[in-house]
Amino acid sequence: MQAESFIVKGGQTLKGIIQPQGAKNEVLQILSAVLLTPEKITVDNIPGIVDVDKMLSLLKGLGVKISTITPSKYEFQASDLDLDYLFSPKYYEDARRIRGSVMLLGPLLSRYKKAYIPKPGGDKIGRRRIDTHINGFLKLGATVEYDEVQDSYYLSGTKLKGDFILMDEISVTGTANLLMAAVLTPGKTTIYNAACEPYVQQLCKLLVKMGARIQGIGSNMLTISGVEQLGTAEHSVLPDMIEIGSFIGMAAMTQSDITIDGIEPNQLGIIPQTFERLGIALEIKEKQLKVFGSQPYEIQTFIDGSILTIYDSPWPGFTPDLMSIILVVATQAKGSILIHQKMFESRLFFVDKLIDMGAQIILCDPHRATVIGLDRASTLRGIEMSSPDIRAGVSLLIAAMSAEGESIIHNIQQIDRGYQNIDGRLNKMGASIKRTVIQ
């Protein structure tokens, strides 16, 4: 398959209504959970993105029966799995290409008492160790062998037993993995310092529908009483709050007034307030969020007048997946801001492309960048660039849409990993994005 690129004509104003896709970070957990039962699991609002396609391929390889009800609704039944697939060259290659494959460990260990995975891939945004996952499995009584040559993990769970797990970091995927391992493990398991993002809460709600016994949903302490088996259930994936935040930033940068329809306001956390601190005017009514991007926006300061700092932190703090968007949006604001990306040390390494486009940014170190807003007095200029990861890719797309002239963005498969038909959906609103293969 030839690599595709975007040719973006900047300066186009968007208008109309756009619907967010299902949440990428949730659906990969939900798809892993179907392995916990031989009964049917129905999942709705599944986004058509590359990472979902990769996860579905892994499930099919394992022997999960998958039926398509609608383009976004699937039925799964993991009644007769082929565990030999875990040790095939195809599984080795496919599992390495998606970070979400790590969440197959918990369900397989819990139900089948064994699991194997090569070190998973994903975005190149810094070190993303899986020690938190492995240490949790060890606390439950699993044995783990690490193959340095294959860079792979072999797990055995023949003597699993509930225990108290104090997680050394607030990991969303780590919490999900340990949850899925614990629901079929005898005894009581307590996960303390657990992530409590809506993604994890949604996984808990599905597991409870399946018959799991979980207390403390929405908090940082989850208590799981193991059951012998889980049953059938139906689930609907939440609207993607990262895509919603991306659309807010896109409207502001392109000076567009748009409506984002089908949101869940109580699941957005401080995302709207954070964009409002950049001066962007928003209005939320029921399940709609209106962005008044045609208005100039000015970055607020702290109460004492000092420069505003926005940083990422675990839920209910501001999600790291929107830090790249915030940075881009700040380039056309009035005022200055310090962006502090705490969780990943390589996530700000796309700012050189924004500087080439005319943005005024000082990269202080791998974690911090100071942005001096141009107040729309000077527009960015189109350049040729490449997308390093999902979120930086969309940030560069937003920059290109606001820029003067034409931009070319290569490596857009990174964007496709997390955003469904993003060019087609935005073109319907007035954007000019052409998908092409550039030789």
C-alpha positions in Angstrom: 0.0 0.0 0.0 1.4 3.4 -1.1 1.7 6.1 1.6 -0.8 8.9 1.2 -0.5 12.6 1.8 -2.8 15.5 2.3 -2.6 18.6 0.1 -4.3 21.4 2.1 -5.4 24.7 0.7 -5.4 27.1 3.7 -7.7 30.0 4.5 -11.0 28.2 4.1 -13.7 29.0 6.6 -15.8 26.1 7.9 -19.5 26.1 8.6 -22.2 23.7 9.6 -22.5 20.8 12.0 -20.1 18.0 12.7 -20.6 14.8 14.7 -17.8 13.3 16.7 -16.9 9.7 16.2 -16.8 7.1 18.9 -13.9 7.4 21.3 -10.7 5.7 20.1 -9.2 5.4 23.6 -12.4 3.7 24.9 -13.1 1.4 22.0 -9.8 -0.4 22.1 -10.4 -1.4 25.7 -14.0 -2.5 24.9 -12.8 -4.7 22.0 -10.3 -6.4 24.3 -13.0 -7.1 26.8 -15.0 -9.3 24.4 -12.4 -12.0 25.0 -13.6 -12.4 28.6 -16.8 -14.3 27.7 -18.0 -17.0 25.2 -21.3 -15.1 25.0 -22.2 -12.4 22.5 -21.2 -8.8 23.1 -22.7 -6.0 21.0 -20.8 -2.8 20.6 -22.2 0.4 19.0 -20.6 3.7 17.9 -17.3 2.0 16.8 -15.2 4.5 14.8 -13.9 3.5 11.4 -10.2 4.2 12.1 -7.0 2.3 11.4 -6.3 1.3 15.0 -9.8 -0.3 15.2 -9.2 -2.2 12.0 -5.9 -3.5 13.4 -7.6 -4.6 16.7 -10.4 -6.3 14.7 -7.8 -8.1 12.7 -6.1 -9.4 15.9 -9.5 -10.6 17.3 -10.3 -12.4 14.0 -6.9 -14.1 14.1 -7.8 -15.3 17.6 -11.0 -16.8 16.2 -13.5 -14.3 17.5 -16.7 -14.4 15.4 -17.4 -10.8 14.3 -20.7 -9.8 12.7 -21.4 -6.3 11.2 -24.8 -5.0 12.1 -24.3 -1.5 10.8 -21.0 0.3 9.7 -20.5 1.3 13.4 -22.2 -1.6 15.2 -20.7 -5.0 15.6 -21.5 -8.3 17.4 -18.6 -10.3 18.9 -18.5 -13.9 20.2 -15.2 -15.3 21.6 -16.6 -18.8 22.1 -13.9 -20.9 20.4 -10.5 -19.2 20.3 -7.4 -20.3 18.5 -4.6 -19.6 21.0 -2.0 -21.0 18.6 -2.4 -17.8 16.7 -0.7 -16.0 19.6 2.6 -17.7 18.6 2.3 -17.2 14.9 4.5 -14.8 12.9 1.4 -12.9 11.7 0.3 -12.2 15.3 3.9 -11.1 16.2 3.9 -8.5 13.4 0.4 -7.3 13.8 0.5 -6.9 17.6 3.7 -4.9 17.4 2.0 -2.3 15.2 -0.7 -1.2 17.7 -0.3 0.1 21.2 -3.7 -1.2 22.2 -2.7 -4.8 21.7 -1.2 -4.7 25.2 -4.8 -4.9 26.5 -5.2 -8.4 25.2 -3.0 -9.6 28.1 -5.5 -9.1 30.9 -8.5 -10.9 29.2 -6.3 -13.8 28.0 -4.6 -14.2 31.3 -7.9 -14.0 33.2 -9.9 -16.5 31.0 -7.2 -18.7 29.5 -4.4 -18.5 32.1 -1.8 -17.6 29.5 -0.9 -14.7 27.3 1.8 -13.6 24.9 2.6 -10.3 23.4 5.5 -8.6 21.6 6.4 -5.1 22.8 3.5 -3.0 21.4 4.1 -0.1 19.1 2.1 3.1 18.6 2.9 6.8 18.6 6.6 7.8 18.9 5.9 10.3 21.7 8.5 9.1 24.2 9.0 6.1 26.5 5.8 4.1 27.0 6.8 1.2 29.3 4.4 -1.5 30.3 6.0 -2.3 33.7 2.8 -1.1 35.4 0.8 -3.8 33.6 3.4 -6.5 34.3 3.9 -5.6 37.9 0.1 -5.7 38.5 -0.1 -9.2 36.9 2.7 -10.4 39.1 0.8 -9.2 42.2 -2.1 -11.3 41.0 0.2 -14.4 40.9 1.1 -14.5 37.3 4.6 -15.5 36.1 6.2 -13.5 33.4 9.1 -14.3 31.1 10.7 -11.6 29.0 12.4 -12.6 25.7 15.1 -10.0 25.0 15.7 -11.3 21.5 12.1 -11.1 20.4 11.3 -8.2 22.8 8.3 -10.2 23.9 6.4 -11.1 27.1 5.1 -14.6 28.0 2.6 -14.7 30.9 1.2 -17.7 32.8 -1.8 -17.3 35.2 -2.5 -20.8 36.5 -2.3 -19.6 40.1 -4.0 -16.2 39.9 -5.5 -14.9 43.2 -6.9 -11.5 44.1 -4.6 -9.0 45.9 -4.0 -5.4 46.7 -2.3 -3.5 43.8 -0.8 -0.1 44.3 -0.1 1.2 40.8 3.2 3.0 40.4 1.6 5.4 37.8 -1.9 6.4 36.9 -2.1 4.4 33.6 -5.3 4.2 31.7 -4.4 1.1 29.8 -2.7 -0.4 32.8 -5.9 0.1 34.9 -8.0 -1.4 32.1 -5.7 -4.4 31.8 -5.7 -5.2 35.5 -9.4 -4.7 35.7 -9.9 -7.3 33.0 -7.5 -9.7 34.6 -9.2 -9.3 38.0 -12.8 -9.9 37.0 -12.4 -13.6 36.6 -9.7 -14.0 39.2 -10.7 -15.7 42.5 -10.9 -13.5 45.6 -10.9 -9.7 46.0 -8.6 -7.4 44.0 -8.1 -3.8 44.9 -6.5 -1.4 42.4 -5.4 1.8 44.1 -4.0 4.8 42.2 -6.2 3.6 39.3 -7.0 5.8 36.4 -10.6 7.1 36.5 -11.0 8.5 32.9 -14.4 8.1 31.3 -12.8 5.4 29.1 -12.1 3.3 32.3 -15.5 4.1 33.7 -17.1 2.9 30.4 -15.1 -0.4 30.6 -16.3 -0.9 34.2 -19.9 -0.4 33.1 -19.6 -2.9 30.4 -18.0 -5.5 32.7 -20.7 -5.0 35.3 -23.4 -5.6 32.6 -21.5 -8.8 31.8 -21.8 -9.9 35.4 -18.6 -8.5 37.0 -18.6 -7.2 40.5 -16.8 -3.8 40.7 -17.0 -1.1 43.3 -15.6 2.4 43.2 -16.3 3.1 39.6 -15.2 6.7 38.8 -12.7 6.8 41.7 -9.0 6.0 42.0 -9.7 2.9 44.1 -11.4 0.0 42.3 -12.4 -3.2 44.2 -13.2 -6.2 42.1 -14.7 -9.5 43.5 -13.8 -12.2 41.1 -16.7 -14.2 39.4 -16.5 -17.6 37.7 -17.9 -16.4 34.4 -19.2 -13.4 32.4 -22.1 -13.2 30.1 -23.7 -11.3 27.2 -24.1 -7.5 27.1 -24.6 -4.5 24.9 -22.5 -1.3 25.0 -22.3 2.0 23.2 -19.0 3.9 22.9 -18.9 7.5 24.1 -18.3 10.4 21.6 -14.6 11.0 21.3 -13.7 14.0 23.6 -10.3 14.3 21.9 -12.0 14.8 18.5 -14.3 17.3 20.1 -11.3 19.2 21.4 -9.7 19.0 18.0 -12.8 20.5 16.4 -12.8 23.4 18.9 -9.2 24.2 18.0 -9.9 23.9 14.3 -12.8 26.3 14.5 -10.8 28.9 16.3 -7.8 28.6 14.0 -9.9 28.9 10.8 -12.1 31.7 12.2 -15.2 29.5 11.8 -18.5 29.3 13.7 -19.4 25.6 13.9 -21.6 23.3 15.9 -20.4 20.0 17.3 -23.5 17.7 17.7 -24.0 14.6 19.8 -21.7 15.3 22.7 -21.9 14.2 26.3 -21.2 17.4 28.2 -20.6 15.7 31.6 -17.9 13.5 30.0 -15.8 16.4 28.7 -14.2 17.3 32.0 -12.3 20.6 31.9 -11.7 20.5 28.1 -14.2 23.3 27.4 -12.9 25.5 30.3 -9.4 25.0 29.1 -10.2 26.3 25.6 -12.1 29.1 27.1 -9.0 30.1 29.0 -7.4 30.7 25.6 -10.3 33.2 25.0 -12.4 31.0 22.7 -16.1 31.6 23.0 -18.2 28.4 23.5 -21.8 27.6 24.3 -23.1 24.2 25.4 -26.8 23.4 25.2 -27.8 19.8 25.9 -25.9 17.6 23.4 -24.5 20.4 21.3 -21.4 22.6 21.6 -21.2 25.7 19.6 -17.8 27.3 18.8 -17.7 31.0 17.9 -14.3 30.8 16.2 -14.8 33.9 14.1 -14.2 36.0 17.1 -10.6 37.0 18.1 -9.4 35.2 21.2 -7.1 36.4 24.0 -5.2 34.1 26.4 -6.2 34.7 30.0 -3.6 35.2 32.7 -3.5 33.9 36.3 -5.2 36.0 38.9 -1.9 37.7 39.8 -1.3 38.6 36.2 1.4 36.0 35.5 1.6 34.1 32.3 -0.9 31.3 31.9 0.5 27.7 32.1 -1.5 24.8 30.7 -0.3 21.3 31.6 -1.5 17.7 31.3 -2.4 15.5 34.1 -4.5 12.3 34.7 -8.3 12.7 34.8 -10.0 14.9 35.9 -7.1 17.0 34.8 -6.5 18.1 31.2 -5.8 15.2 28.8 -2.3 15.0 27.3 -3.9 14.1 23.9 -5.1 17.7 23.5 -1.8 19.4 24.4 -0.7 19.6 20.8 -4.0 21.1 19.8 -3.8 23.8 22.6 -0.2 24.7 21.5 -1.3 25.2 17.8 -4.4 27.2 18.8 -2.3 29.5 21.0 -0.2 30.6 18.0 -3.0 32.8 16.7 -4.3 34.0 20.1 -3.5 37.4 21.6 -1.1 36.9 24.5 1.5 34.3 25.6 1.3 30.9 27.2 3.6 28.2 28.6 2.7 24.7 27.5 4.0 22.0 29.9 3.7 18.5 28.5 4.6 16.4 31.5 3.7 12.9 30.6 5.6 12.3 27.3 9.0 13.7 26.5 8.8 13.6 22.7 5.3 15.0 22.1 6.4 18.6 21.5 9.0 17.7 18.9 6.7 18.8 16.1 6.9 22.5 16.9 9.8 23.0 14.5 7.3 22.6 11.7 5.1 25.3 13.2 8.1 27.6 13.6 8.8 27.0 9.8 5.2 28.1 9.2 5.8 31.4 11.0 4.7 30.6 14.6 6.5 32.2 17.4 7.4 29.4 19.7 10.3 28.8 22.1 11.0 25.1 22.8 12.4 25.4 26.3 13.1 21.6 26.7 11.4 18.4 25.7 8.5 19.1 28.0 7.9 22.8 27.8 7.2 25.4 25.1 6.4 29.1 25.3 4.0 30.4 22.6 3.8 34.0 21.7 0.4 34.5 20.0 0.3 36.3 16.7 -3.2 37.7 17.4 -4.1 37.0 13.8 -1.9 39.9 12.7 0.2 37.5 10.7 -1.1 34.2 9.3 0.9 31.0 9.2 2.3 30.0 5.8 1.9 26.7 4.0 4.9 24.3 4.0 5.6 20.6 3.3 5.8 18.5 6.4 5.3 15.0 7.9 2.9 13.8 10.7 4.9 12.2 13.6 2.0 10.9 15.5 -1.8 11.0 15.7 -2.3 14.2 17.7 0.6 16.2 16.3 -0.7 15.2 12.8 -4.1 16.7 13.4 -2.5 19.7 15.0 -0.4 20.2 11.8 -3.6 19.7 9.7 -5.3 22.5 11.8 -2.3 24.7 11.2 -2.3 24.0 7.5 -6.1 24.8 7.3 -5.4 28.2 8.8 -2.3 29.0 6.8 -1.8 31.1 3.8 -1.2 29.1 0.7 -0.8 25.3 0.2 0.6 22.8 2.6 1.5 19.1 2.1 1.3 16.7 5.0 3.0 13.3 4.6 2.6 10.2 6.7 -1.1 10.8 7.2 -1.7 7.2 8.1 -0.9 8.4 11.6 -3.9 10.7 11.5 -6.1 7.9 10.1 -5.2 5.8 13.1 -7.3 8.0 15.3 -9.6 10.1 13.1 -12.3 8.6 10.8 -12.5 10.1 7.3 -11.3 13.4 8.6 -10.7 14.9 5.2 -14.1 13.9 3.9 -16.0 15.2 6.9 -14.1 18.5 6.9 -14.4 19.1 3.2 -18.2 18.9 3.6 -17.9 21.9 6.0 -15.8 23.9 3.5 -12.3 22.7 4.0 -10.0 22.0 1.0 -8.1 18.8 1.8 -7.0 16.5 -1.0 -5.9 13.0 -0.2 -3.3 11.8 -2.7 -0.2 9.6 -3.3 2.8 11.7 -4.0 5.6 9.9 -5.8 
